[in-house]
Amino acid sequence: MVISLVLVRAMGPAQFGMVSVGFASSLLLDSVFGSAIDMSVFRLAPLFSKSNSAHARQIEKAGILLKIFGGALIMLPLLAFLSPLSSLLFQDASQGGLLLWTFGALIGLLLIRSLQAHFQVEGRYIHYGVSDFSHTILRFGGIGLLLATLNNIMPSQVMQVYFLAALTVTGAGLIFWARPLLLAPFRMEALSELLVPLRSYLPTIVAGTLASRTDMFFVTSFAGVVEAGIYGAAQMFAIIPQLLGSYVGAVFSPKILTMWQEGKLQKMYPRYQGILLLMAIALYGFVWILTGPFGSILFPEAYSRSSTIVLILLPSGLAAMMNFPLTIPLLLYARPKVLLLIDLISIPLLALTYGLALPGRGAAVAAAICSGWAVLRLLFYQGLALRLLHQDPTGAIWLQTESGKQSLGVASS
């Protein structure tokens, strides 16, 4: 948020719009491929973290190599269609360099997420926090250095900072904090094991991400990069509750199935979701009060409409805050096909809605569509999760993979 506040004062809406699209692109692809691989690691590695830690690290190592291989596959069409993709994303065919640095930021993000997934599996949350804080400090410090030494910051330079910050923290983390993961041998069996849940999770997460995180691309395509800059400035505030939910989810994601099996999740879930609902209402009221007297201070005059768009867009972030810690991982582990079906139905409907509503209007309409969809999704997911928790967790859901069977066999013996 602070980085965005700094950048909107150093860049016009068009340039910040390009940065926002770059951010959104790297986050979108990380959410699609990175999250699917990380959730597959969370599905398997915790089953072995105590009984066979070497095998757990082999699964994690397979996840890292799978991300690198996937990144290499993306790089080939990216180089082949650099100018058309730059024109599509940034409304400027000459922004190939920005597109390449955006890809670099994606690779850095994928790698640092794998490092943090390793800390999550092993319950080393101090190391998780230190790595995340170091990543933030390096990004903020790098952008501060650009501001101090250059009169005019280019969008590509911002994405360079994001790439180098993630790469530095990942390299240092693997060498000093996660050396056993770095030295773990690659085993084809671990990769094959990882691909079992990934086959279900990947299409589900792809559809879910396309349904929930493509708003920025519709804004820049139908309303232009200036509107994307206005929207992006507001989005940086509206996304904060979602980040809070993601951080709490960092603790729960590897443990949900075991909590469910032990009977803890059934009692905890309604109470926890009630607390999140009260937090969401309080946060919206706080932001509504804050944007009145401080809206003109937070946003420069060129971004004056962003303070209104924050209030329209905020329900989407609050809905994500309620979904991320427990609901999304639970449904992904247990009902990936249901999530996939809902999102496959939603994608064309959302695309049609954006296509009909955005031309000639802009960021405020896009924010209303995004929030409306997020609230509907929240209500459906909460009802599905509550119904699911009344079922037996030791049935077909727990035995979804061979690893689950092995885990139950070890426990019973």
Secondary structure, DSSP 8 states (H G I E B T S, - for coil): -HHHHHHHHHS-HHHHHHHHHHHHHHHHHIIIIIHHHHHHHHHHHHHHTTT-HHHHHHHHHHHHHHHHHHHHHHHHHHHHTHHHHHHHHHS-TTTHHHHHHHHHHHHHHHHHHHHHHHHHHTT-HHHHHHHHHHHHHHHHHHHHHHHHH-SS--HHHHHHHHHHHHHHHHHHHHHHT-HHHHH----HHHHHHHHHHHHHHHHHHHHHHHHHS-HHHHHHHHH-HHHHHHHHHHHHHHTHHHHHHHHHHHHHGGGHHHHHHTTHHHHHHHHHHHHHHHHHHHHHHHHHHHHHHHHHHHS-GGGTTHHHHHHHHHHHHHHHHHHTTTHHHHHHHH-HHHHHHHHHHHHHHHHHHHHHHSTTS-HHHHHHHHHHHHHHHHHHHHHHHHHHTTS-TTSTTTTSSHHHHHHHHHHH-
